[in-house]
Amino acid sequence: MTDVKIITPNSGAHWTDPDLRGDVSNTSEFTVDLQAYDQGQALGLDAFHFEIWNDRFEELDWLQHASMPSLLIVSEAFAQAVSDLSPDPPTLYPVRFERRGVPVQTRPYVVLQLGPPKDYFDADRSDFTTRTNYRGQEVISAVQTYRLNLPASAPPVFRLSVSPHHPTFATAAFLAEARQRRLTNVAWMDAAGFSAANQLRSL
């Protein structure tokens, strides 16, 4: 398996208010079909509209949404790194920011939509636990260690169709590009569950 890591935004290290739960949230009148977003389906949106909670958010290349953590809200530099390495261009939606209902001009950010989740999970070699859902089906409830079968055309950043908590995976090529571009607040860890031996690390 190509060296793949789990990546996540390390926004909390840049929060001056310990009570923050995210950098942004949806504005009061904005809604999005999160299931369609996660499945890579068309959203019918011209732009995303977010309320700013973290006054230092422009220091960050990956913003954390307060209630929709699967949304990839990233800087143009982050999105360009993904696009440059992708066999197929990802879908990008512009972002409009507000603070208490007043539009705010910032450096550009986009919502990055990765497309459908990938069927790269190798169940025979991975370490995971299961549970029985309400339909009587056995489903994965937690993954201790991921083993993946990546095709040569694998995108640089992706999610898995089996994954219960929407972790985002990145190839070594993307991590190298992220370091080259000096992207901030991108943390990574080995493709396994969080544990004392597997902690998030900065680029």
C-alpha positions in Angstrom: 0.0 0.0 0.0 1.2 3.5 -0.9 2.0 5.4 2.3 -1.3 7.0 3.2 -2.1 9.1 6.3 -5.2 10.4 7.9 -5.4 14.2 7.9 -7.5 16.7 9.9 -7.6 20.4 10.5 -5.7 21.4 13.6 -7.7 24.6 14.1 -7.8 24.4 17.9 -4.2 25.3 18.2 -5.1 28.7 16.7 -8.2 29.5 18.9 -7.9 32.3 21.4 -11.3 31.3 22.9 -11.3 27.8 24.4 -15.1 27.7 24.1 -15.0 27.7 20.3 -16.3 24.5 18.6 -15.3 25.5 15.1 -13.9 28.3 12.9 -17.2 28.8 11.1 -20.9 27.7 11.0 -23.7 28.0 8.5 -25.4 31.4 8.3 -28.9 31.4 9.6 -30.6 31.1 6.2 -28.1 28.7 4.5 -28.6 25.0 4.3 -26.8 22.2 2.5 -27.6 18.6 1.8 -24.7 17.0 3.7 -25.5 13.5 2.5 -25.3 14.6 -1.1 -22.0 16.4 -0.4 -20.5 13.3 1.3 -21.5 11.2 -1.7 -20.1 13.6 -4.3 -23.4 14.5 -5.8 -24.4 17.8 -7.3 -25.5 20.3 -4.6 -27.2 23.0 -6.8 -25.4 25.7 -4.9 -23.6 28.9 -6.2 -21.7 29.3 -3.0 -21.5 28.3 0.7 -22.4 31.0 3.3 -20.6 30.8 6.7 -20.7 32.8 9.9 -17.2 33.5 11.3 -16.5 32.4 14.9 -12.7 32.3 15.0 -11.3 35.9 14.5 -7.9 34.4 13.5 -9.3 32.1 10.8 -7.4 33.8 8.0 -4.2 32.3 9.4 -5.6 28.8 8.6 -5.6 26.8 5.3 -8.3 24.3 6.5 -11.3 25.6 8.5 -13.3 23.5 10.9 -17.0 23.7 10.7 -18.7 23.8 14.1 -21.4 21.2 13.3 -20.5 19.7 9.9 -17.0 18.4 10.3 -17.1 16.5 7.0 -17.1 19.8 5.0 -13.7 20.5 3.5 -13.4 24.3 3.8 -9.9 25.2 2.5 -7.8 27.9 1.2 -7.1 28.3 -2.5 -3.6 27.0 -1.9 -4.9 23.8 -0.3 -7.4 23.3 -3.1 -4.8 23.9 -5.8 -2.5 21.3 -4.2 -5.3 18.8 -4.5 -6.2 19.8 -8.0 -2.6 19.7 -9.2 -2.2 16.1 -8.1 -5.7 14.8 -9.0 -6.4 12.7 -12.1 -9.9 14.3 -12.2 -10.4 17.9 -11.0 -12.4 18.1 -7.7 -15.5 20.2 -7.4 -14.9 23.6 -5.8 -17.6 25.9 -4.4 -16.8 29.6 -3.4 -17.4 30.7 0.2 -19.0 33.9 1.4 -18.3 34.9 5.0 -20.4 37.0 7.4 -20.0 38.2 10.9 -23.3 38.9 12.8 -25.1 39.2 9.4 -22.6 41.6 7.8 -20.5 40.4 4.8 -16.8 40.1 5.5 -14.1 40.4 2.8 -11.3 37.8 3.4 -8.7 36.0 1.4 -10.5 33.4 -0.8 -11.6 30.0 0.5 -13.5 27.2 -1.2 -15.5 24.1 -0.2 -13.7 21.2 -1.7 -16.0 18.3 -2.7 -14.0 15.1 -3.3 -16.5 13.0 -5.2 -17.9 9.6 -4.2 -16.3 7.8 -1.3 -13.7 5.2 -2.5 -13.9 1.4 -2.3 -10.2 1.0 -1.3 -10.7 -0.6 2.1 -9.1 -4.0 2.4 -11.3 -5.9 4.9 -9.1 -9.0 4.9 -6.0 -7.1 6.2 -7.6 -4.3 8.2 -8.3 -4.4 11.9 -11.9 -3.3 12.8 -14.9 -4.0 15.0 -18.5 -4.4 13.8 -22.0 -4.0 15.2 -25.5 -5.1 14.0 -27.7 -2.3 12.8 -31.4 -2.0 13.0 -31.8 -3.9 9.8 -29.9 -6.8 11.2 -26.9 -6.1 9.0 -23.3 -6.3 10.3 -21.6 -3.0 9.7 -18.2 -1.5 10.7 -18.4 0.6 13.9 -14.8 1.4 14.4 -11.5 0.8 12.6 -8.3 0.2 14.5 -6.0 -0.1 11.5 -6.7 0.7 7.9 -5.2 -1.4 5.1 -6.0 0.0 1.6 -5.7 -1.2 -2.0 -5.0 1.9 -4.0 -5.1 2.0 -7.8 -2.5 3.9 -9.7 -5.1 6.6 -10.4 -6.0 7.2 -6.7 -6.6 10.8 -5.9 -4.3 12.6 -3.5 -7.1 13.2 -0.9 -10.1 10.9 -0.5 -12.6 9.3 1.8 -13.7 5.6 2.1 -17.1 4.2 1.5 -16.9 2.0 4.6 -15.6 4.6 7.1 -17.9 5.4 10.0 -16.5 8.7 11.0 -15.5 10.4 7.7 -11.8 10.5 8.1 -9.9 12.1 5.3 -7.0 10.3 3.8 -4.0 11.8 2.0 -1.2 10.3 0.0 2.5 11.0 0.6 2.5 13.1 -2.6 -0.2 15.4 -1.2 1.6 15.7 2.2 4.9 16.6 0.4 3.0 19.2 -1.7 1.4 20.6 1.5 4.7 21.0 3.1 6.2 22.7 -0.1 3.3 25.2 0.0 3.6 25.7 3.7 0.0 25.0 4.4 -0.9 25.7 8.0 -2.9 23.7 10.5 -2.9 20.4 8.5 -2.3 17.6 11.0 -1.7 14.0 10.1 -1.4 10.6 11.8 -1.0 7.0 10.6 -4.0 5.3 9.0 -5.2 3.8 12.2 -7.4 4.7 15.2 -6.4 7.5 17.5 -4.4 6.0 20.5 -1.5 6.7 22.8 0.8 5.4 20.1 -0.9 7.1 17.2 -1.2 10.9 17.8 -1.8 13.8 15.4 1.3 15.5 14.2 1.9 18.8 12.4 3.3 19.0 8.9 
